[in-house]
Amino acid sequence: MKAIVNTAVCPLKAEPKWECTLVDEALYGMVVDILEEPAPGWAKVRTHYRYEGFAPTALLRIGDEGALAWESLSKRVVRNKNCCDVLSLPKVQGVLLQSLTRGGALAVAGEAENGWQKVRLADGREGYVQASILDTYHTSPCCEGEAGLRRAIAEAAMLYQGTHYRWGGKSPLGIDCSGLASMAYMLCGILIYRDANIVEGFPIHEIPRERMQTGDLLFFPGHVAVYLGEGRYCHSTGKAGADGFTVNSLNPGDPDFRKDLAERLSAVGSYFQF
């Protein structure tokens, strides 16, 4: 059975109850597979990027027919702002129908007019979004050339500047290290493993440190960062004084050098073939 995420940010929990660890978040418009319903009001789900957790069923629209129909629709993704509102009218005075965060997907109806895009929600309602907030919904790499794709990944990661740290988070409301890395790639049409390690069957493979380039991933024990080039990387950290998205350096002479991470760099992962 399939279901559509019908809320801006749907928590995926370690157990089928609210009082437990957040392991991930599914964003509006994502289609998930329901694996089982172990407790009233809860479903164990698998996302399209193969991560599993327990979701409140009240935040899902359950049903294969609706989910398959939704998957077939042309979509746009919230990318260019942290959040956006779907309104009942193509003007700012419209009634709020639904809010989304970056990474949420909407079905589009026709072309944008006068700066507004008509959209369809997962429950069938129609509304309007300021067109400049939306961008291409990529299901394959967004650039054909390696250099352009590397830049796109780094730019997507940098969109989360100012976001505080949330264990299991992956939205501008709060994001963790692997949430940041996975969203940077997902916005560019690439699905990678959601946690901070390299897993067989996903498109990240280990490369020699001296070959790392922009857009590659830096792995530390229990932590991952997106490499920006010239020794710099961005990541989301729970370290006191940083608390979330930050940029640091591997170069000892730089003021934002983090010796503790530089000394514990355990692997460099890349999507790209050499």
C-alpha positions as CSV (number, residue, x, y, z in Angstrom):
1,M,0.0,0.0,0.0
2,K,1.2,3.5,-0.8
3,A,0.5,6.9,0.7
4,I,1.2,10.5,0.0
5,V,2.7,12.8,2.7
6,N,0.0,15.3,3.4
7,T,1.7,17.7,5.7
8,A,4.7,20.1,5.4
9,V,7.0,17.9,7.4
10,C,6.0,14.4,8.5
11,P,8.1,12.9,11.4
12,L,9.5,9.4,10.9
13,K,10.1,8.0,14.4
14,A,12.2,5.1,15.6
15,E,9.2,3.5,17.2
16,P,5.4,3.9,16.6
17,K,4.9,6.5,19.3
18,W,5.6,10.2,19.7
19,E,7.9,9.9,22.7
20,C,10.9,8.5,20.9
21,T,13.8,9.5,18.6
22,L,13.2,11.2,15.3
23,V,15.0,9.3,12.6
24,D,14.0,11.2,9.5
25,E,11.4,13.5,8.1
26,A,9.3,13.0,4.9
27,L,8.2,16.2,3.1
28,Y,5.0,17.2,1.5
29,G,4.1,15.3,-1.7
30,M,6.5,12.5,-1.2
31,V,5.0,9.0,-1.8
32,V,5.9,6.3,0.7
33,D,5.3,2.6,0.9
34,I,3.3,1.4,4.0
35,L,5.0,-1.8,5.3
36,E,2.8,-2.4,8.3
37,E,0.6,-0.7,10.8
38,P,2.0,-1.9,14.2
39,A,-0.1,0.4,16.4
40,P,-3.3,2.5,16.1
41,G,-2.5,5.7,14.3
42,W,1.0,4.6,13.2
43,A,2.4,3.1,10.0
44,K,5.9,1.8,9.3
45,V,6.8,3.4,6.0
46,R,9.6,3.2,3.5
47,T,10.5,6.4,1.5
48,H,11.4,6.6,-2.2
49,Y,15.0,6.9,-1.1
50,R,14.7,3.6,0.9
51,Y,14.7,4.9,4.4
52,E,12.3,3.5,7.0
53,G,10.5,4.9,10.1
54,F,7.2,5.1,11.8
55,A,4.8,7.9,10.6
56,P,1.5,9.1,12.1
57,T,-1.2,7.9,9.7
58,A,-3.2,11.1,10.2
59,L,-0.5,12.9,8.2
60,L,-0.8,10.6,5.2
61,R,-3.2,10.1,2.4
62,I,-3.3,6.4,2.2
63,G,-4.4,4.5,-0.9
64,D,-2.6,3.1,-4.0
65,E,-4.9,4.7,-6.5
66,G,-4.5,8.2,-5.2
67,A,-0.7,7.8,-4.7
68,L,-0.2,6.4,-8.2
69,A,-2.2,9.2,-9.7
70,W,-0.2,11.7,-7.8
71,E,3.1,10.2,-9.0
72,S,2.0,10.6,-12.6
73,L,1.4,14.4,-12.3
74,S,3.9,17.0,-13.4
75,K,5.5,18.6,-10.4
76,R,7.5,21.5,-9.1
77,V,9.5,21.6,-5.9
78,V,9.8,24.3,-3.3
79,R,13.5,25.4,-3.6
80,N,14.1,29.1,-3.7
81,K,12.6,30.0,-0.3
82,N,12.7,28.2,3.0
83,C,8.9,27.8,3.0
84,C,5.9,28.7,0.8
85,D,2.2,29.0,1.2
86,V,-0.4,27.6,-1.2
87,L,-3.2,30.2,-1.3
88,S,-6.8,30.0,-2.6
89,L,-6.3,32.9,-5.0
90,P,-3.4,34.2,-7.1
91,K,-2.8,37.1,-4.7
92,V,-1.3,37.5,-1.2
93,Q,-4.8,38.1,0.3
94,G,-5.9,34.5,-0.6
95,V,-6.8,32.0,2.1
96,L,-4.0,29.8,3.2
97,L,-4.6,26.2,2.1
98,Q,-1.3,24.5,2.9
99,S,2.3,25.5,3.8
100,L,5.3,23.6,2.6
101,T,9.0,23.7,3.3
102,R,11.9,23.5,0.8
103,G,11.9,20.0,-0.8
104,G,8.1,19.7,-0.7
105,A,6.5,19.0,-4.1
106,L,3.3,20.3,-5.7
107,A,1.6,19.2,-8.9
108,V,1.3,22.1,-11.4
109,A,-1.6,23.0,-13.6
110,G,-0.6,24.9,-16.7
111,E,1.9,27.7,-17.0
112,A,2.5,30.5,-14.5
113,E,0.6,33.7,-15.1
114,N,1.4,37.1,-13.6
115,G,4.0,35.6,-11.3
116,W,1.6,33.0,-9.9
117,Q,1.6,29.2,-10.5
118,K,-1.6,27.2,-10.2
119,V,-1.0,24.0,-8.3
120,R,-2.8,20.9,-7.1
121,L,-2.5,19.6,-3.6
122,A,-2.3,15.9,-2.6
123,D,-5.9,16.0,-1.5
124,G,-7.1,17.3,-4.8
125,R,-7.6,21.0,-3.8
126,E,-6.2,23.6,-6.2
127,G,-4.5,26.8,-5.2
128,Y,-1.8,29.2,-6.1
129,V,1.9,29.7,-5.3
130,Q,4.3,32.5,-6.2
131,A,6.0,31.0,-9.1
132,S,9.5,32.3,-8.2
133,I,9.5,30.0,-5.1
134,L,9.2,26.8,-7.2
135,D,11.9,25.1,-9.3
136,T,12.3,22.0,-11.4
137,Y,11.4,18.7,-9.7
138,H,14.4,16.6,-10.7
139,T,14.1,12.8,-10.8
140,S,17.5,12.4,-12.5
141,P,20.7,14.4,-12.3
142,C,19.9,18.1,-13.0
143,C,23.0,18.7,-15.1
144,E,24.6,16.6,-17.8
145,G,28.1,17.9,-17.2
146,E,30.1,17.0,-14.1
147,A,31.3,20.5,-13.3
148,G,27.8,21.9,-13.4
149,L,26.4,19.1,-11.3
150,R,29.1,19.5,-8.7
151,R,28.3,23.2,-8.5
152,A,24.6,22.5,-8.3
153,I,25.0,20.1,-5.3
154,A,27.1,22.6,-3.4
155,E,24.7,25.5,-4.2
156,A,21.7,23.3,-3.0
157,A,23.5,22.6,0.3
158,M,24.2,26.3,0.8
159,L,20.4,27.0,0.6
160,Y,20.1,25.7,4.2
161,Q,22.2,28.5,5.7
162,G,20.7,29.7,9.0
163,T,19.0,26.4,9.7
164,H,19.4,25.1,13.3
165,Y,20.4,21.6,14.1
166,R,17.6,18.9,14.5
167,W,18.5,15.3,15.0
168,G,16.6,13.5,12.1
169,G,15.6,16.8,10.5
170,K,15.9,17.6,6.8
171,S,14.0,20.9,6.3
172,P,14.7,24.6,7.0
173,L,12.8,24.1,10.3
174,G,15.8,22.0,11.5
175,I,18.3,19.7,9.8
176,D,21.0,17.2,10.7
177,C,24.2,16.4,8.9
178,S,23.0,13.6,6.7
179,G,19.7,15.4,6.2
180,L,21.6,18.3,4.7
181,A,23.7,16.1,2.5
182,S,20.8,14.0,1.3
183,M,18.6,17.1,0.5
184,A,21.5,18.7,-1.4
185,Y,21.6,15.7,-3.6
186,M,17.9,15.1,-3.8
187,L,17.2,18.7,-5.0
188,C,19.6,17.9,-7.8
189,G,17.8,14.6,-8.7
190,I,20.1,12.1,-7.0
191,L,19.0,9.8,-4.2
192,I,21.8,8.9,-1.7
193,Y,21.8,7.1,1.6
194,R,20.2,9.2,4.3
195,D,22.7,8.4,7.2
196,A,26.4,9.4,7.7
197,N,28.1,6.5,6.1
198,I,28.7,4.9,2.7
199,V,26.3,2.0,2.0
200,E,26.5,-0.4,-0.9
201,G,23.6,-0.1,-3.4
202,F,23.6,3.7,-3.2
203,P,25.5,5.9,-5.7
204,I,28.2,7.2,-3.3
205,H,31.5,5.4,-3.4
206,E,34.8,6.0,-1.6
207,I,37.6,7.9,-3.4
208,P,41.1,8.9,-2.3
209,R,41.2,12.0,-0.2
210,E,43.5,13.8,-2.6
211,R,40.9,13.5,-5.4
212,M,38.0,15.1,-3.6
213,Q,36.2,17.9,-5.4
214,T,33.3,20.3,-5.0
215,G,30.1,18.3,-4.3
216,D,31.8,15.3,-2.8
217,L,31.0,14.1,0.7
218,L,33.3,14.1,3.7
219,F,32.7,11.4,6.2
220,F,33.7,11.5,9.9
221,P,32.7,9.1,12.7
222,G,28.9,9.7,12.9
223,H,29.0,12.8,10.7
224,V,29.0,13.9,7.1
225,A,29.6,17.2,5.3
226,V,29.4,18.6,1.7
227,Y,32.7,19.6,0.3
228,L,32.7,23.1,-1.3
229,G,36.2,23.2,-2.7
230,E,39.4,24.9,-1.6
231,G,39.4,23.0,1.6
232,R,36.0,24.3,2.8
233,Y,32.9,22.3,3.6
234,C,29.4,22.9,4.9
235,H,27.6,20.8,7.4
236,S,25.0,20.8,10.1
237,T,26.4,20.3,13.6
238,G,25.0,20.1,17.1
239,K,28.3,21.4,18.5
240,A,27.8,24.1,21.1
241,G,28.3,27.6,19.6
242,A,27.5,26.4,16.1
243,D,24.1,24.7,16.4
244,G,23.2,24.0,12.9
245,F,24.4,24.9,9.4
246,T,28.0,26.1,9.3
247,V,31.0,26.3,7.0
248,N,34.4,25.1,8.2
249,S,37.8,24.5,6.7
250,L,40.2,21.6,6.5
251,N,43.1,24.1,6.2
252,P,44.9,24.8,9.6
253,G,45.6,28.4,8.6
254,D,42.0,29.4,8.2
255,P,40.1,31.0,11.1
256,D,37.2,28.5,10.7
257,F,39.5,25.4,10.8
258,R,38.1,22.6,12.9
259,K,41.0,20.5,14.1
260,D,38.7,17.9,15.7
261,L,37.0,17.1,12.4
262,A,40.1,17.5,10.2
263,E,41.9,14.9,12.4
264,R,39.0,12.5,12.2
265,L,38.2,12.6,8.5
266,S,37.6,8.9,7.8
267,A,36.5,8.8,4.1
268,V,35.7,10.9,1.1
269,G,32.6,9.8,-0.9
270,S,31.8,10.7,-4.5
271,Y,28.9,10.2,-6.9
272,F,31.2,10.8,-9.8
273,Q,33.3,8.2,-11.6
274,F,37.0,8.7,-12.3
